[in-house]
């Protein structure tokens, strides 16, 4: 049960970090013309960052000594 909680915790942390990164990408780098499908909208950029952050952090596993 602890393994599932730690994996879900890592996934949530990844989603939060990814969504913050996606929003910051839109804020500082995103295009204003609207021709960029990902970085022209703060909602799409944040959602895309959350998905990528969740995928990235879901590949990690927390291993404890003795397990």
Phi and psi in degrees as a GROMACS rama.xvg file:
@    title "Ramachandran Plot"
@    xaxis  label "Phi"
@    yaxis  label "Psi"
@TYPE xy
-66.0956  -33.3048  UNK-2
-64.4984  -39.3435  UNK-3
-67.5899  -41.8718  UNK-4
-64.1766  -39.597  UNK-5
-69.956  -35.4405  UNK-6
-67.9888  -40.7201  UNK-7
-67.1787  -38.6645  UNK-8
-62.2289  -43.0493  UNK-9
-63.8502  -39.5676  UNK-10
-63.2426  -42.9767  UNK-11
-65.253  -41.8169  UNK-12
-62.1488  -41.8825  UNK-13
-62.7934  -41.2806  UNK-14
-65.0061  -42.5279  UNK-15
-65.3949  -46.1624  UNK-16
-64.6156  -40.9047  UNK-17
-65.0311  -40.8982  UNK-18
-68.8311  -38.0116  UNK-19
-64.7629  -41.8159  UNK-20
-64.3439  -40.9376  UNK-21
-62.9013  -42.3733  UNK-22
-65.0725  -43.3799  UNK-23
-65.003  -34.2946  UNK-24
-62.7284  -44.5071  UNK-25
-63.5258  -41.4943  UNK-26
-66.4795  -42.7324  UNK-27
-103.295  -24.0043  UNK-28
-119.043  -27.4949  UNK-29
-51.3441  154.081  UNK-30
-88.4925  148.813  UNK-31
-96.3378  -15.8638  UNK-32
-74.688  -20.1905  UNK-33
89.5804  2.8892  UNK-34
-86.0187  -14.1998  UNK-35
-91.2361  114.295  UNK-36
-66.9335  -28.9607  UNK-37
-91.6094  -44.9728  UNK-38
-94.9654  7.46032  UNK-39
-88.6954  -19.8646  UNK-40
-119.578  134.695  UNK-41
-66.8942  -30.6537  UNK-42
-70.4804  -45.0561  UNK-43
-68.04  -41.1819  UNK-44
-64.3585  -40.6689  UNK-45
-67.5935  -42.8091  UNK-46
-64.1256  -43.2245  UNK-47
-62.5186  -42.4864  UNK-48
-63.9899  -38.418  UNK-49
-65.0002  -41.5332  UNK-50
-64.3304  -46.3763  UNK-51
-66.2696  -39.3835  UNK-52
-64.244  -41.764  UNK-53
-63.8859  -41.9931  UNK-54
-65.3316  -42.0939  UNK-55
-65.2262  -46.2933  UNK-56
-76.5394  -18.3247  UNK-57
-74.3934  -13.4991  UNK-58
-83.6961  -13.0105  UNK-59
-85.8708  147.862  UNK-60
-129.12  140.636  UNK-61
-95.0434  117.559  UNK-62
-104.387  131.425  UNK-63
-105.006  149.779  UNK-64
-66.4177  136.602  UNK-65
89.0949  1.58694  UNK-66
